[in-house]
C-alpha cells in the first residue's frame, strides 16, 4: 500500500511515476464468493409501452431516471404517451406503482410542474414516519423559475434550489444535475447535486450540499475555476453521497506546456481531499500507465471506486482510500468466473452500496458491481460482495449474455447497465428485452445479492 498526501486546496499533485498496489495477486488465488444464483430474484419494475396507473392514463414512453431505496421501493420519472399528463414521478413498491406527482400539479413557490427528470430515492426516518424520500429535478412553467430541485417526503414537497436564485457563493443557478441523497443514520438526510451557473461565471458549475438537520443551509464546496494544487478545475462528475462524494475531476495547468490531468478527489461539505495516487499518468504495475479514469465514480463511506483504462489497452477497478492509499483489485485478464476459457477484457464504471459498518443502519455487506466485456465477446456484470473492506473474495459474473432470467426463465435482457446498488443488496438496472415489434426498454431489479444479516 502507498502512503501519499491527502491535503486540501494547495496540496501536492500526483506524479506520473506514482504506482498503485495490486491486491492479492491473481483472482484464482482468492477465496470463493458467497452469493448464489438461488439467493437472487429478478423483477420487472416498468416497461416501455406498459399501461401507466389509471390516475394518469396512457402508456409509458421513456424513463429519464430511476433510483432504488433501501425500503426496496423504486422511484422513477416517466414520460407518458396517449395521456394529457405527459410526465409523472412514480414510486414502485412491492404492492403497487404509486403516482407521486404529475405534470400540471402545483409546485411550491409558484408555477406548475411541467416534466420530471433526475431522481434519487432514500429511506428516511423521522419521529413521525419511516418511509421513502425522493430528491428530484423538475422543469416548471407558469412561474418565475424554469426548473428546480425538490425533495418529496410524506411531509410534502420542499424546494431545495430554483433556477434564477443565488448560490451560497453568489452565483446564479441555471440548471441542475447529478442529484443524490442518503440517510446514513436513519435520521439525518444529506443531499448533494451539481448546479450549472449563469452570469459572470460563464457556464461554471458547483457541487452543492444540504443537510436536512441543523441549520439546513446550502453549502457550495467545489466549483469550476477553483484551484486544486497548482491546477484549475475544469469539470467534475460526482458519485452518490453518504458522508462525502467521490469526484472524478478534470483540471488544467496555468502553464500551457503542462499536460491536462484527471484525478480522483473526495469532496465533503467541510473539506476537499486531493493529490493522491489515483490520477491519469500514474503507473499501475504490471498493466502500465493510467490514460483515463472513467466516470462516474462509486463510493462506500468515504472510500471511492473507479474503473481505469491503461495505455496498454488493459483496464481495471481501483479502490481509493480516504487517506490516500489506492489499490487495483480487479483487472483485465482475470479469469471470467463460470465461463470456461474466457477472461475479462474490459471494466466499465462501477456502482457500489454506499453504507459502511460504522453506521447503525448498516446491512452487513459491501457490494461493488461493474459491467464487463469478456474475451469471447459476451457481456456480463462483475459482482463482488464482501463482508468488510478486505476485498479478498473472488467475484462472480451475473447476467451473462443469453442467460434466461425471471421465475419462468423466459425473460432475456438484450442490453443492460447497472444504475444503482442499494444497501440491502438490490441492484437497479436499465435494459432491453425482445418484444413482438422489436426491443423494449425497461427498468429491472435484481435482488438478494446480500445475505440477510438477520
N, C-alpha and C positions, 0 to 999 in steps of 0.2 A: 504494500500500500504506500501511497505517496503522501508526504507532508507538504502541503502547498499553502500559499497565502489565502486568506479569506477576509480581506479588508472590504470596507465600504467604498464610497467615492474616493478616487485618488489612489487606490491600491495598485499594485503591480500587475502587469498583463502577463498571461501565459506566453511561453516562448515556443517556437516550432520544435524544440528538442525535448519538450516535456513528454514523458511516457506514462501510459496507463497500465495498471496492474491487470493481469488476466486471472480470473477466479477459477481455481480448482482444475485447471488443465482441460482435458478432453471430456466431452459430455458422456462418453462411455464409462468414465470412472465415477460418475455421480450416482447417488442413491436414487431409488425409484420414486416417482411422484405418487401421491395418494389418491388423486381423483380418478374415479372410474366412470365409464360411459353410463353405467346403470344408475349412478347418482344424479345424472343431469336430466333436465327436462327442456323441451323446446316448444315455444308458443308463438303464434302469430299475434302481434299487437294490432296491426291495421294494414290493410292492403289498398293500393290504388284501385279505384272503382268500387270498393266496398260502400254499402249504404252508410251514410253518416247518421248519427242519432236523430230521431224524429223532431227534436226541438229545432234543428236547423235544416233538415231535409237534404236532398241531393246526394251526391256521391263524392268520396274523397278523390282529389286530383293530385295533389303533391303534399309532401310532409317536409316543410322547411327546416324543422328542428325537432329534436326529441331528447328526453332525459329520463333515467330511471332513478327512483328514490329508494332509500333503504327500507321503506314500507313495502316495497315490491311494486308500487304503482309506477306507471309510465306517463309522464306529461309530454304532450306533443302539440305542435301547431300544425294546422291543416288548411290547405286551400280546397274549396268545395265547388263543384260544378253542378248545374241544374238546381240552384237554390238562390234565393235573394240574399242569403248570407254567404259571402264569398270567402270568408276566412273565420276560423274559430280556434280557441285554445281548449284542448281536451285533457282529461285525466282518465287513464285506463286503469281500473283496479281489477281484482280477481272477480268482482261481481258484475261490473258494468263499465261502459265508457260514458263519462260524465262531461257535459258541456260546461266549462268554467266561465268563459267569456266568448262573445261573438262580435263580429263586425256590426257596428251600429250601436253597441252598448255605450253608455255614457262613461267617459274617462274622468278620473279625479282632476281637478283644477281646470275643467272645461274641455269642450270638444267631445268627439266620439272616437272609439277605436275603429280603424279602417282595415288593418291587416296585422297579423301576428307573425313574428319571426323567431329569433333565438329564444330558447327556454332552457332553464336548469332547475330541476326539482330537488328538494331536500326534505328529509324528515326533520320536523321541528316540534319541540315540546315547550309548552308554557304551563302556567298554573291552571289554565283553562282547558288545554287540549294537547294531544299527541297526534299530529297529523302531518300532511304534506304542505310545504310552501313552494310556490313556483315563482322564480325570478324570470321575467320575460321582457322582450323588446317588442314594441308595437308601433306601427305607423298610425298617425292621428289625422283627423280632419275636423273642420268646424271650430277650431280653437286657435290659440296663439302659437302652439308648437306643432311641428310636423311629425315628430316621433319622440319616444321616451323609453326609459327603463322603469319597470314597475315590479312590485312584489305583491303576489296574491297569497293570502292565507285565510283560514276561517274567520279572521277578524275583518276581512275586506281587502280592498286594493289600495296600495300605498305607492305614491310617486317616489322614485329613487332619484331620477335626474331627467330633465327635459331639454330638448333642443332649444337653443337660444338662451339658456341660463348660463351663469358664470360658474366655472370650476373653482375649486379651492385656491388655485394659483391665479385666478382672474382671467383665464382663457374662456372662450365661448364654445359650448357644446354644439356640434354639428350633427353627429350620428354616433351610434354605439355598436359594439360587437364583443364577442368572446365573453359572454356572461357566464358567471359561475357562482355557486352558493354552497355553503356547508354549515353544519351544526355539530361540531365535534364533541361537545359536552352534553348535547341534548337540550341545552337551554340558552345557547349563545350563537345566534346565526351571524355568520360573516359572509359578505359577498364581495366580489371583485368584477370589474369589467374594463374594457378598453374604450376610451372616448376619443373620437376624432374631433378636432377643433377647427374653428374658422377664425377669420380676422387676421391679426398680426402674426399668428403662429404659422400661417401659410400651409395649412394641411397637416399640422403637427398632431400627435396623438399622445395620450397619457394612460397609465394604469391607475384606476380609481378603486379604493377600498371603502367599505362601510360596515360597521358593526351595528347590529340591532340590539344593542345594550349599551350601557354607559351614556356618553354624550351623543352617540349616534351620528357623529359628524362624518362627512365625506373626507377622505384623505387622498391626495394626489401625490403619488410617490415617485414614479419614474416617467419621464417624458422624452420624446424625440428632441434632440438638441442638448440633453443633459450630458455631462462628462462621466465616462467610465474610465478611470485611469487617465491616459493621455488621448483617448479616443472620444468621439461624439456619437451619441445614439442616433441611428437612422430609423430603426423599426424593431418590432418585437412581436412574438406570439407567446401567449401565456398558457399555463396548464390549468386544470381545475384548482380550486382553492381549498385549503384546510386551515393551517395557520398562515401560510405564505403561499405564493405562487412560484412555480418554476417558470423561467422565461428563456426562450432562445432569442438572443439579441443581436441584431446587425449593427455594427459600428463602422465608422470610418476615421482615419487619422487626420490630423490637421495638416500634416505634410503629405502632399500628393504622391511622393515617391514610395511611401509605405503602403503595404497592401491593406485592403479591407479585411475585416475579420468578423466571424460569427462565433459567439461564445454562450455557454450556459451561465445563467445568473439567477440567484434567488432573490425575490422581491417580497418584502413584508411591509405592512403599514408603517413600521418604525425603523427599517434598515434595508440596505441593499448589499448583498454579498456577491462579489465577482472576482475575477482574476485567478480562478482555479485552473486545474489542468485540462478541463474539458473545453477545447476551443479548436476551431479549424486551424490546421498547421501542426497540431500535436501528433506525436508518434504513438501508434498502438502496436506494440510488438506482439506477434510477428507479422501483423497484417499490413503495416505501412502507415502513411500519413492521413489524418482525417482531412478530407476535402469538403465534406458537407455534413453539418448537423441538421437532421430532419426536424421538422416541426409539424404538429405541436408536441411539446414535451408532456410527460406524465409526472405525478408526484405522489408520494406516500409520506405523510407527516411533513418533514422538511427535506426528505431525500428524493432527488429527481431521477428520472429515467428518460433516456432519449435513444433513438436509433442514429447511427452514424454510417457514413459511406467513406471508403478509402480510395486513394488513387490507384491502388492495385485492382480495384473492382470488387473488393470484399466489402462486407457490411456487418454490423453487429449491434448489440444492445449494451449500453453503458449505464451504470449506476453512479450518480454523483452525490457524495455525502455533503451534508450541510457545512462541515468544517474542512472541506477541500479534497478529500480522497475521492478518487474515481476508479471504477472497476469495470472492465469488459467481462460480462458474464454469459454472453451467447454470441456466436459468430458464424459467419459463412463457412461452410464445410463441415459443420457439426452434423452428425447423422440425423436423418428425419425419423423420429420415433414412429414405429409401426408401418413404415413404408420401406420395404426391402430394397436395398441397393441405392436408395436416394439420400441426398444430403440437402441441407438448406442453402439456397442460392442467394436470397436477399431477405432483409428485415424491413418492415415498414414502421411508421411511428407507433409506439405502444400506448395502451391505456392501462391504468392501474387503479386499484382500490386506494382511496386517499387516507383512510383512518388507520392509525397505528396504535400499538398496545399501551401507550401512556394514557389513553382516554377511556372513560368508564363505559362508553357505548361500543367499544371495540368488539368485533365479531369473530376474532380468532384466526384470521388468515391475512396474508398479503398476497395479492394477485397481480400478475403482470402478463399482458396479452399483446401479441404483435402479429399482424398479417405477414405471412411469408410466402415466398415462391420457392418451390423445390426444384432440384436438378432435373427431374423428369417433366417439368412444366406445370405440374399441379400447384394449385393454391391451397392454403390452409391457414389455420390460426395456431400460432405457437402459444401454448398456455403454460405458464409457470405459477404454481400455487405453493406458497411457503408458509410455515408456521411462525417464522421470525425473519430477521434480516440476514441470516446466514443462508445465502442462496445456493444451497448445496443439494438441491433436489433436481433431478433431470426433468425437463419439461415434457409435455405431451403435445401432440397435434390433434386438433379437432376441426370439424367442418371441412375435411379434405374433399377436394373436387369429386363430385359424383356420389358421395355417400348419402344415403337416404336419411331423412330427419322426421321427427314427429312420431306420435304413438303408432300410426299405421305404417310408417316407413315410406309413405308415398310422396312426401314433400322433399324437393331438392332445390337448393339455392344455386342459381346460375352465377351470381356475384354476391359478395358480402364484404362489409367493412365494419370493424368494431367502432361503436360510438362512445360507450361509457361502461365501466365496470363498477357496480355498486359494492358497498362494504359487506353485504350479505351473500356475495357470490353470484349475482345476476348480471349477465352481460347483455347489453342492448346492442343490436346490430341493425344496419341497413342492408338490404339485399334485394335480389330479384328472383322471382320464381317463374316457371313456364306457365302461361295461360293459354286459352284457346286461340287468342289472336296475337300472341307474342309475349314478351317479357312483362311482368307485372312487378312494380316496385312496392316495397313494403318495409315495415318495422317488425323486428322479431326479438324474442327474449330467450336467451339460453340460461337456464337457472341450475342451481345445485352445484356450482363449481367449488364452493367452500363446504367443508364438513361442518355440520351444525354443532357449535360448541356446547349446546345444551344436552 
